[in-house]
Amino acid sequence: MPVGPEVLDVFSLVNIYRLYHSSNSYLHSGYNPDLFALDPQKITDKREAAYQAIYDNSSAFLFSVEPRK
């Protein structure tokens, strides 16, 4: 039996971009329309302007989104 409190970490995966190696009438590569009304110009793991930075719930930097011009 474990001693002390048990810890269960739960993670969630949100698909930001889907890339298909083949494109046809059913499969289309692109950004998740539930997240982006317009496709961003770029997503990067470098910290960009503060209003574009995406953080997790513990304030850890995840990625930056550069919107369309």
Biopython code that builds the backbone (N, CA, C, O; Angstrom):
import numpy as np
from Bio.PDB.StructureBuilder import StructureBuilder

atoms = [
    (1, "MET", "N", (0.838, -1.169, 0.000)),
    (1, "MET", "CA", (0.000, 0.000, 0.000)),
    (1, "MET", "C", (0.890, 1.241, 0.000)),
    (1, "MET", "O", (1.894, 1.295, 0.710)),
    (2, "PRO", "N", (0.502, 2.262, -0.823)),
    (2, "PRO", "CA", (1.291, 3.481, -0.857)),
    (2, "PRO", "C", (1.146, 4.275, 0.434)),
    (2, "PRO", "O", (0.099, 4.282, 1.082)),
    (3, "VAL", "N", (2.234, 4.938, 0.774)),
    (3, "VAL", "CA", (2.239, 5.784, 1.965)),
    (3, "VAL", "C", (2.074, 7.233, 1.516)),
    (3, "VAL", "O", (2.781, 7.667, 0.606)),
    (4, "GLY", "N", (1.167, 7.991, 2.122)),
    (4, "GLY", "CA", (0.954, 9.389, 1.770)),
    (4, "GLY", "C", (-0.100, 9.532, 0.687)),
    (4, "GLY", "O", (-0.687, 8.546, 0.244)),
    (5, "PRO", "N", (-0.335, 10.769, 0.263)),
    (5, "PRO", "CA", (-1.370, 11.024, -0.741)),
    (5, "PRO", "C", (-0.945, 10.507, -2.115)),
    (5, "PRO", "O", (0.230, 10.544, -2.480)),
    (6, "GLU", "N", (-1.915, 10.036, -2.846)),
    (6, "GLU", "CA", (-1.657, 9.610, -4.219)),
    (6, "GLU", "C", (-1.829, 10.801, -5.146)),
    (6, "GLU", "O", (-2.688, 11.653, -4.919)),
    (7, "VAL", "N", (-1.019, 10.858, -6.184)),
    (7, "VAL", "CA", (-1.071, 11.961, -7.134)),
    (7, "VAL", "C", (-1.392, 11.393, -8.511)),
    (7, "VAL", "O", (-0.780, 10.427, -8.966)),
    (8, "LEU", "N", (-2.367, 12.019, -9.157)),
    (8, "LEU", "CA", (-2.744, 11.626, -10.505)),
    (8, "LEU", "C", (-2.625, 12.850, -11.399)),
    (8, "LEU", "O", (-3.369, 13.815, -11.224)),
    (9, "ASP", "N", (-1.706, 12.825, -12.350)),
    (9, "ASP", "CA", (-1.546, 13.935, -13.294)),
    (9, "ASP", "C", (-2.394, 13.640, -14.520)),
    (9, "ASP", "O", (-2.333, 12.548, -15.086)),
    (10, "VAL", "N", (-3.185, 14.625, -14.922)),
    (10, "VAL", "CA", (-4.040, 14.488, -16.095)),
    (10, "VAL", "C", (-3.593, 15.517, -17.121)),
    (10, "VAL", "O", (-3.411, 16.688, -16.787)),
    (11, "PHE", "N", (-3.416, 15.096, -18.354)),
    (11, "PHE", "CA", (-2.981, 15.968, -19.429)),
    (11, "PHE", "C", (-4.030, 15.967, -20.534)),
    (11, "PHE", "O", (-4.776, 15.004, -20.711)),
    (12, "SER", "N", (-4.064, 17.061, -21.265)),
    (12, "SER", "CA", (-4.976, 17.182, -22.393)),
    (12, "SER", "C", (-4.171, 17.614, -23.609)),
    (12, "SER", "O", (-3.232, 18.401, -23.492)),
    (13, "LEU", "N", (-4.534, 17.110, -24.749)),
    (13, "LEU", "CA", (-3.865, 17.457, -25.994)),
    (13, "LEU", "C", (-4.853, 18.201, -26.879)),
    (13, "LEU", "O", (-5.948, 17.712, -27.155)),
    (14, "VAL", "N", (-4.455, 19.389, -27.321)),
    (14, "VAL", "CA", (-5.288, 20.179, -28.220)),
    (14, "VAL", "C", (-4.556, 20.259, -29.556)),
    (14, "VAL", "O", (-3.417, 20.721, -29.627)),
    (15, "ASN", "N", (-5.217, 19.810, -30.598)),
    (15, "ASN", "CA", (-4.625, 19.821, -31.923)),
    (15, "ASN", "C", (-4.648, 21.243, -32.480)),
    (15, "ASN", "O", (-5.723, 21.793, -32.717)),
    (16, "ILE", "N", (-3.466, 21.849, -32.692)),
    (16, "ILE", "CA", (-3.361, 23.209, -33.210)),
    (16, "ILE", "C", (-3.312, 23.191, -34.733)),
    (16, "ILE", "O", (-3.959, 24.006, -35.390)),
    (17, "TYR", "N", (-2.548, 22.265, -35.287)),
    (17, "TYR", "CA", (-2.398, 22.159, -36.743)),
    (17, "TYR", "C", (-2.402, 20.684, -37.112)),
    (17, "TYR", "O", (-1.759, 19.865, -36.454)),
    (18, "ARG", "N", (-3.117, 20.362, -38.149)),
    (18, "ARG", "CA", (-3.155, 18.977, -38.634)),
    (18, "ARG", "C", (-2.507, 18.939, -40.005)),
    (18, "ARG", "O", (-2.903, 19.668, -40.914)),
    (19, "LEU", "N", (-1.505, 18.080, -40.146)),
    (19, "LEU", "CA", (-0.775, 17.941, -41.402)),
    (19, "LEU", "C", (-1.020, 16.551, -41.974)),
    (19, "LEU", "O", (-0.693, 15.540, -41.352)),
    (20, "TYR", "N", (-1.590, 16.519, -43.147)),
    (20, "TYR", "CA", (-1.766, 15.264, -43.872)),
    (20, "TYR", "C", (-0.721, 15.221, -44.977)),
    (20, "TYR", "O", (-0.507, 16.211, -45.676)),
    (21, "HIS", "N", (-0.086, 14.097, -45.130)),
    (21, "HIS", "CA", (0.925, 13.958, -46.181)),
    (21, "HIS", "C", (0.290, 13.827, -47.550)),
    (21, "HIS", "O", (0.936, 14.080, -48.567)),
    (22, "SER", "N", (-0.965, 13.434, -47.578)),
    (22, "SER", "CA", (-1.740, 13.368, -48.819)),
    (22, "SER", "C", (-2.963, 14.248, -48.643)),
    (22, "SER", "O", (-3.580, 14.248, -47.577)),
    (23, "SER", "N", (-3.316, 14.988, -49.662)),
    (23, "SER", "CA", (-4.487, 15.846, -49.584)),
    (23, "SER", "C", (-5.499, 15.384, -50.620)),
    (23, "SER", "O", (-5.159, 15.104, -51.770)),
    (24, "ASN", "N", (-6.743, 15.311, -50.188)),
    (24, "ASN", "CA", (-7.818, 14.967, -51.116)),
    (24, "ASN", "C", (-9.079, 15.678, -50.674)),
    (24, "ASN", "O", (-9.008, 16.582, -49.842)),
    (25, "SER", "N", (-10.226, 15.302, -51.201)),
    (25, "SER", "CA", (-11.461, 16.016, -50.874)),
    (25, "SER", "C", (-11.901, 15.787, -49.424)),
    (25, "SER", "O", (-12.757, 16.516, -48.922)),
    (26, "TYR", "N", (-11.331, 14.789, -48.747)),
    (26, "TYR", "CA", (-11.704, 14.498, -47.359)),
    (26, "TYR", "C", (-10.656, 14.978, -46.350)),
    (26, "TYR", "O", (-11.003, 15.350, -45.229)),
    (27, "LEU", "N", (-9.403, 14.971, -46.733)),
    (27, "LEU", "CA", (-8.309, 15.323, -45.830)),
    (27, "LEU", "C", (-7.673, 16.635, -46.263)),
    (27, "LEU", "O", (-7.168, 16.748, -47.380)),
    (28, "HIS", "N", (-7.697, 17.631, -45.374)),
    (28, "HIS", "CA", (-7.113, 18.937, -45.666)),
    (28, "HIS", "C", (-6.219, 19.358, -44.506)),
    (28, "HIS", "O", (-6.666, 19.420, -43.360)),
    (29, "SER", "N", (-4.959, 19.647, -44.804)),
    (29, "SER", "CA", (-4.048, 20.168, -43.786)),
    (29, "SER", "C", (-4.476, 21.573, -43.414)),
    (29, "SER", "O", (-4.990, 22.313, -44.251)),
    (30, "GLY", "N", (-4.264, 21.943, -42.156)),
    (30, "GLY", "CA", (-4.568, 23.310, -41.757)),
    (30, "GLY", "C", (-4.695, 23.472, -40.259)),
    (30, "GLY", "O", (-4.656, 22.502, -39.502)),
    (31, "TYR", "N", (-4.849, 24.739, -39.841)),
    (31, "TYR", "CA", (-5.005, 25.073, -38.424)),
    (31, "TYR", "C", (-6.401, 24.701, -37.949)),
    (31, "TYR", "O", (-7.350, 24.666, -38.732)),
    (32, "ASN", "N", (-6.510, 24.426, -36.670)),
    (32, "ASN", "CA", (-7.778, 24.048, -36.049)),
    (32, "ASN", "C", (-8.737, 25.240, -36.097)),
    (32, "ASN", "O", (-8.467, 26.259, -35.462)),
    (33, "PRO", "N", (-9.846, 25.143, -36.831)),
    (33, "PRO", "CA", (-10.776, 26.276, -36.927)),
    (33, "PRO", "C", (-11.499, 26.576, -35.617)),
    (33, "PRO", "O", (-12.059, 27.661, -35.462)),
    (34, "ASP", "N", (-11.499, 25.639, -34.675)),
    (34, "ASP", "CA", (-12.094, 25.903, -33.361)),
    (34, "ASP", "C", (-11.211, 26.832, -32.520)),
    (34, "ASP", "O", (-11.686, 27.432, -31.556)),
    (35, "LEU", "N", (-9.925, 26.951, -32.883)),
    (35, "LEU", "CA", (-8.994, 27.825, -32.166)),
    (35, "LEU", "C", (-8.726, 29.128, -32.898)),
    (35, "LEU", "O", (-8.524, 30.164, -32.264)),
    (36, "PHE", "N", (-8.723, 29.088, -34.223)),
    (36, "PHE", "CA", (-8.347, 30.244, -35.030)),
    (36, "PHE", "C", (-9.430, 30.564, -36.048)),
    (36, "PHE", "O", (-9.752, 29.737, -36.901)),
    (37, "ALA", "N", (-9.997, 31.777, -35.955)),
    (37, "ALA", "CA", (-10.981, 32.208, -36.953)),
    (37, "ALA", "C", (-10.282, 32.412, -38.301)),
    (37, "ALA", "O", (-10.833, 32.076, -39.350)),
    (38, "LEU", "N", (-9.065, 32.965, -38.264)),
    (38, "LEU", "CA", (-8.219, 33.120, -39.447)),
    (38, "LEU", "C", (-6.907, 32.407, -39.179)),
    (38, "LEU", "O", (-6.389, 32.456, -38.064)),
    (39, "ASP", "N", (-6.370, 31.749, -40.184)),
    (39, "ASP", "CA", (-5.089, 31.057, -40.006)),
    (39, "ASP", "C", (-4.009, 32.055, -39.612)),
    (39, "ASP", "O", (-3.870, 33.100, -40.249)),
    (40, "PRO", "N", (-3.237, 31.744, -38.564)),
    (40, "PRO", "CA", (-2.148, 32.652, -38.177)),
    (40, "PRO", "C", (-1.026, 32.630, -39.207)),
    (40, "PRO", "O", (-0.893, 31.691, -39.991)),
    (41, "GLN", "N", (-0.230, 33.683, -39.183)),
    (41, "GLN", "CA", (0.921, 33.743, -40.082)),
    (41, "GLN", "C", (1.987, 32.749, -39.644)),
    (41, "GLN", "O", (2.662, 32.131, -40.469)),
    (42, "LYS", "N", (2.127, 32.604, -38.303)),
    (42, "LYS", "CA", (3.181, 31.722, -37.797)),
    (42, "LYS", "C", (2.883, 31.344, -36.351)),
    (42, "LYS", "O", (2.307, 32.133, -35.602)),
    (43, "ILE", "N", (3.278, 30.135, -35.965)),
    (43, "ILE", "CA", (3.293, 29.697, -34.570)),
    (43, "ILE", "C", (4.726, 29.298, -34.268)),
    (43, "ILE", "O", (5.344, 28.551, -35.026)),
    (44, "THR", "N", (5.253, 29.799, -33.155)),
    (44, "THR", "CA", (6.656, 29.550, -32.837)),
    (44, "THR", "C", (6.832, 29.230, -31.361)),
    (44, "THR", "O", (6.007, 29.610, -30.530)),
    (45, "ASP", "N", (7.912, 28.529, -31.040)),
    (45, "ASP", "CA", (8.226, 28.237, -29.642)),
    (45, "ASP", "C", (9.076, 29.327, -29.011)),
    (45, "ASP", "O", (9.522, 29.186, -27.873)),
    (46, "LYS", "N", (9.308, 30.427, -29.751)),
    (46, "LYS", "CA", (10.046, 31.579, -29.224)),
    (46, "LYS", "C", (9.050, 32.600, -28.689)),
    (46, "LYS", "O", (7.972, 32.780, -29.257)),
    (47, "ARG", "N", (9.406, 33.260, -27.610)),
    (47, "ARG", "CA", (8.523, 34.249, -26.997)),
    (47, "ARG", "C", (8.484, 35.504, -27.870)),
    (47, "ARG", "O", (9.502, 36.171, -28.054)),
    (48, "GLU", "N", (7.335, 35.812, -28.393)),
    (48, "GLU", "CA", (7.133, 36.992, -29.235)),
    (48, "GLU", "C", (6.476, 38.085, -28.400)),
    (48, "GLU", "O", (6.642, 38.094, -27.180)),
    (49, "ALA", "N", (5.738, 39.004, -29.014)),
    (49, "ALA", "CA", (5.054, 40.088, -28.296)),
    (49, "ALA", "C", (4.125, 39.508, -27.228)),
    (49, "ALA", "O", (3.521, 38.454, -27.427)),
    (50, "ALA", "N", (4.016, 40.206, -26.095)),
    (50, "ALA", "CA", (3.282, 39.684, -24.928)),
    (50, "ALA", "C", (1.838, 39.331, -25.237)),
    (50, "ALA", "O", (1.334, 38.345, -24.701)),
    (51, "TYR", "N", (1.154, 40.091, -26.075)),
    (51, "TYR", "CA", (-0.247, 39.804, -26.352)),
    (51, "TYR", "C", (-0.437, 38.559, -27.210)),
    (51, "TYR", "O", (-1.561, 38.076, -27.349)),
    (52, "GLN", "N", (0.626, 38.037, -27.780)),
    (52, "GLN", "CA", (0.546, 36.860, -28.629)),
    (52, "GLN", "C", (1.032, 35.590, -27.927)),
    (52, "GLN", "O", (0.888, 34.496, -28.472)),
    (53, "ALA", "N", (1.595, 35.717, -26.747)),
    (53, "ALA", "CA", (2.159, 34.562, -26.042)),
    (53, "ALA", "C", (1.042, 33.729, -25.418)),
    (53, "ALA", "O", (0.084, 34.279, -24.874)),
    (54, "ILE", "N", (1.162, 32.414, -25.495)),
    (54, "ILE", "CA", (0.196, 31.479, -24.925)),
    (54, "ILE", "C", (0.870, 30.772, -23.752)),
    (54, "ILE", "O", (1.968, 30.232, -23.889)),
    (55, "TYR", "N", (0.192, 30.781, -22.583)),
    (55, "TYR", "CA", (0.726, 30.189, -21.357)),
    (55, "TYR", "C", (-0.212, 29.104, -20.849)),
    (55, "TYR", "O", (-1.396, 29.093, -21.186)),
    (56, "ASP", "N", (0.315, 28.196, -20.043)),
    (56, "ASP", "CA", (-0.546, 27.200, -19.402)),
    (56, "ASP", "C", (-1.111, 27.793, -18.114)),
    (56, "ASP", "O", (-0.848, 28.953, -17.798)),
    (57, "ASN", "N", (-1.881, 27.008, -17.375)),
    (57, "ASN", "CA", (-2.540, 27.537, -16.180)),
    (57, "ASN", "C", (-1.581, 27.842, -15.028)),
    (57, "ASN", "O", (-1.989, 28.452, -14.040)),
    (58, "SER", "N", (-0.316, 27.429, -15.136)),
    (58, "SER", "CA", (0.671, 27.773, -14.108)),
    (58, "SER", "C", (1.616, 28.882, -14.588)),
    (58, "SER", "O", (2.684, 29.088, -14.012)),
    (59, "SER", "N", (1.213, 29.592, -15.645)),
    (59, "SER", "CA", (1.961, 30.717, -16.224)),
    (59, "SER", "C", (3.259, 30.304, -16.914)),
    (59, "SER", "O", (4.141, 31.141, -17.105)),
    (60, "ALA", "N", (3.393, 29.048, -17.288)),
    (60, "ALA", "CA", (4.559, 28.605, -18.052)),
    (60, "ALA", "C", (4.304, 28.890, -19.536)),
    (60, "ALA", "O", (3.237, 28.568, -20.059)),
    (61, "PHE", "N", (5.276, 29.489, -20.203)),
    (61, "PHE", "CA", (5.166, 29.816, -21.614)),
    (61, "PHE", "C", (5.055, 28.546, -22.452)),
    (61, "PHE", "O", (5.816, 27.600, -22.247)),
    (62, "LEU", "N", (4.106, 28.517, -23.398)),
    (62, "LEU", "CA", (3.947, 27.374, -24.286)),
    (62, "LEU", "C", (4.397, 27.689, -25.700)),
    (62, "LEU", "O", (5.272, 27.008, -26.234)),
    (63, "PHE", "N", (3.808, 28.719, -26.322)),
    (63, "PHE", "CA", (4.166, 29.107, -27.674)),
    (63, "PHE", "C", (3.621, 30.498, -27.957)),
    (63, "PHE", "O", (2.836, 31.036, -27.175)),
    (64, "SER", "N", (4.041, 31.079, -29.081)),
    (64, "SER", "CA", (3.541, 32.389, -29.522)),
    (64, "SER", "C", (2.824, 32.239, -30.845)),
    (64, "SER", "O", (3.173, 31.393, -31.669)),
    (65, "VAL", "N", (1.811, 33.076, -31.037)),
    (65, "VAL", "CA", (1.050, 33.076, -32.281)),
    (65, "VAL", "C", (1.232, 34.434, -32.938)),
    (65, "VAL", "O", (0.973, 35.468, -32.323)),
    (66, "GLU", "N", (1.679, 34.429, -34.193)),
    (66, "GLU", "CA", (1.781, 35.669, -34.963)),
    (66, "GLU", "C", (0.573, 35.723, -35.877)),
    (66, "GLU", "O", (0.472, 34.939, -36.821)),
    (67, "PRO", "N", (-0.363, 36.658, -35.602)),
    (67, "PRO", "CA", (-1.587, 36.712, -36.409)),
    (67, "PRO", "C", (-1.309, 37.176, -37.830)),
    (67, "PRO", "O", (-0.229, 37.679, -38.139)),
    (68, "ARG", "N", (-2.302, 36.998, -38.682)),
    (68, "ARG", "CA", (-2.182, 37.492, -40.056)),
    (68, "ARG", "C", (-2.041, 38.997, -40.057)),
    (68, "ARG", "O", (-2.545, 39.683, -39.167)),
    (69, "LYS", "N", (-1.354, 39.503, -41.057)),
    (69, "LYS", "CA", (-1.165, 40.962, -41.163)),
    (69, "LYS", "C", (-2.374, 41.578, -41.809)),
    (69, "LYS", "O", (-2.424, 42.794, -41.994)),
]
sb = StructureBuilder()
sb.init_structure("model")
sb.init_model(0)
sb.init_chain("A")
sb.init_seg("    ")
for serial, (resi, resn, name, xyz) in enumerate(atoms, 1):
    if name == "N":
        sb.init_residue(resn, " ", resi, " ")
    sb.init_atom(name, np.array(xyz, "f"), 0.0, 1.0, " ", f" {name:<3s}", serial, name[0])
structure = sb.get_structure()
